[in-house]
Amino acid sequence: MSVSSDVVNSRQQLKTCRTADMPVRRRGRGGILPHAAIFVAGSLLATSAMAQGVDQAIDSFFASTFGWFVALIFYSVPIGGAQFPLIAGWLMIAAIVFTVYFGVPQFRRFKLAIDIARGRYSDPNSKEPGEISHFQALTTALSGTVGLGNIAGVGAALAIGGPGATFWMICVGLLGMASKFAECTLGVKYRTILPSGAVSGGPMYYLRDGLAERGMPILGRVLAAGFAVMVILGALGGGNMFQGNQANAMLVQTFGLPDGYGWVVGIIHAAFVYGVIVGGMPSIASVTARLVPWMAALYIGMAVTVLVMNFGQIPAAFAAIFDGAFRAEGVAGGIIGALIQGLKRATFSNEAGVGSAAIAHSAVKTNEPVTEGIVALLEPFIDTVVICTMTALVITIAGLNAGPFPHAEGLTGVGLTAASFQGTFDWFRYPLALAVLMFAISTMISWGYYGLKGWTYLFGEGQVNEYIYKVMFCLFIIVGASISFGAVIDFSDAAIFAMSIFNLIGVYILMPVVKDEYHKFIAKVESGEFKRYF
């Protein structure tokens, strides 16, 4: 099974699960025109029947025209009776290389990362360049990764790889912390501070400027342009249309709403998202700093409740996870099969190496690039090691995920996760639906910003260019909530992971730059030059 089919299975589970007891990511100017445009576009979708045929036509076009691209990015090879996606291996190898090369910073600097994120090293009287705090940068990046993959993706991984996939998911998540450290350090080092004080940064800039410093300007410009194109495509599809579509599907299923009114949900989402992203990074960071802790607390709180109610089964659940990791009886491909599923879920969930998070972290207020690289390494830990593992424990304890794996008649994806939560309390379907809604909105907000930075890199900074992108992004939310584009979303998913190809080539070349910055910064910490204020 290719990577794309794993993602599609989880997506289809949410759309088609219809059982009676199972529910299947500075205030600116602009006036009312964007809102009017959004409302008119949504009304047109609602009052015409053409959407039924248009979505199929567009989907068929993307499947026939860009199917080769999706197949290429998600190309898989058979290993030990299981299919191994090469793009996951590309991300995994980078994580191992960075972990070794930088001396396991994810373990040695973990406490320092927490202290910096909490603001203990932030001078209250300093006027450092940037737009947001370390904590706001962390929550903005997390809002783009903590999403439906933590709910549907984990269910799909365990349905195929069994409980043992959880162990390998944790291992890969820990290794991915080093990838985030490297790319986010570069994001701050090579960012551009505009005359307005706003920041533009991310892989586009460190690929262009960093590789130019290394004597490879042409390669740098090619990689930067390729990344910018892919981040725009990924933002409009996987970071936008898919999120709106799945949020609407969950609301319809959970509350028994009639079909055909996705445009209403889309307009509400679009109006909210526009109201956030129109204010730029300060507005985005302000919202995500409040939204992410609440949505994480809601989801983790539900998981903790399940674990407490089934406390006696926790030792058996951990035993199943470790036994499945090293014995993997009944799993297609055995240990290799369980390892591959854990690897896929971890790399696809935390996006370590994709480069998206570096865009958000570039806006942080700091004069020390490494500070944000250290803070960024917390993301895979929170996303994968904590949230994905909590989901896996709930699924394992519920006992609904019976072997052999995959089971022809067993639940998978979001259906498995939802049924596992409802096994403790049936009414958990409602807070779970709320969690999905918050995950989707937060993802749209962050990816709206990521796509904007790719857009302005290609077409230039300025209010007009930003305005065009923001209105277009919100119109896509309405379209995504109204109709389904399976092949379009597959193409967008492929674009997101294609970002890692452009990104990691540059990060490999710039590894010595990161290491030099890292050693200089640690020397300042140890000498007391980098002061702690709280």
Stockholm file with secondary structure:
# STOCKHOLM 1.0

chainA/1-534         MSVSSDVVNSRQQLKTCRTADMPVRRRGRGGILPHAAIFVAGSLLATSAMAQGVDQAIDSFFASTFGWFVALIFYSVPIGGAQFPLIAGWLMIAAIVFTVYFGVPQFRRFKLAIDIARGRYSDPNSKEPGEISHFQALTTALSGTVGLGNIAGVGAALAIGGPGATFWMICVGLLGMASKFAECTLGVKYRTILPSGAVSGGPMYYLRDGLAERGMPILGRVLAAGFAVMVILGALGGGNMFQGNQANAMLVQTFGLPDGYGWVVGIIHAAFVYGVIVGGMPSIASVTARLVPWMAALYIGMAVTVLVMNFGQIPAAFAAIFDGAFRAEGVAGGIIGALIQGLKRATFSNEAGVGSAAIAHSAVKTNEPVTEGIVALLEPFIDTVVICTMTALVITIAGLNAGPFPHAEGLTGVGLTAASFQGTFDWFRYPLALAVLMFAISTMISWGYYGLKGWTYLFGEGQVNEYIYKVMFCLFIIVGASISFGAVIDFSDAAIFAMSIFNLIGVYILMPVVKDEYHKFIAKVESGEFKRYF
#=GR chainA/1-534 SS CCHHHHHHHHHHHHHHCCCTTCCCCCCCCCTTHHHHHHHHHHHHHHHCSTHHHHHHHHHHHHHHHHHHHHHHHTCEEEETTEEEEHHHHHHHHHHHHHHHHTTCHHHHTHHHHHHHHTTTTCCTTCCCSSSBCHHHHHHHHHHHHSSHIIIIIHHHHHHHHCTTHHHHHHHHHHHHHHHHHHHHHHHHHTCEECTTSCEECSHHHIIIIIHHHTTCHHHHHHHHHHHHHHHHHHHHIIIIIHHHHHHHHHHHHHHTCCTTCHHHHHHHHHHHHHHHHTTHHHHHHHHHHHHHHHHHHHHHHHHHHHHHHTGGGHHHHHHHHHHHHHTCTTBTTHHHHHHHHHHHHHHHHHCTTTSHHHHHHTTBCCSCHHHHHHHHTHHHIIIIIIIIHHHHHHHHHHTCCCSSBSCTTSCCHHHHHHHHHHTTCGGGHHHHHHHHHHHHHHHHHHHHHHHHHHHHHHHCSSHHHHHHHHHHHHHHHHHHHHSCCHHHHHHHHHHHHHHHHHHHHHHHHTHHHHHHHHHHHHHHHHHTCSCCCC
#=GC SS_cons         CCHHHHHHHHHHHHHHCCCTTCCCCCCCCCTTHHHHHHHHHHHHHHHCSTHHHHHHHHHHHHHHHHHHHHHHHTCEEEETTEEEEHHHHHHHHHHHHHHHHTTCHHHHTHHHHHHHHTTTTCCTTCCCSSSBCHHHHHHHHHHHHSSHIIIIIHHHHHHHHCTTHHHHHHHHHHHHHHHHHHHHHHHHHTCEECTTSCEECSHHHIIIIIHHHTTCHHHHHHHHHHHHHHHHHHHHIIIIIHHHHHHHHHHHHHHTCCTTCHHHHHHHHHHHHHHHHTTHHHHHHHHHHHHHHHHHHHHHHHHHHHHHHTGGGHHHHHHHHHHHHHTCTTBTTHHHHHHHHHHHHHHHHHCTTTSHHHHHHTTBCCSCHHHHHHHHTHHHIIIIIIIIHHHHHHHHHHTCCCSSBSCTTSCCHHHHHHHHHHTTCGGGHHHHHHHHHHHHHHHHHHHHHHHHHHHHHHHCSSHHHHHHHHHHHHHHHHHHHHSCCHHHHHHHHHHHHHHHHHHHHHHHHTHHHHHHHHHHHHHHHHHTCSCCCC
//
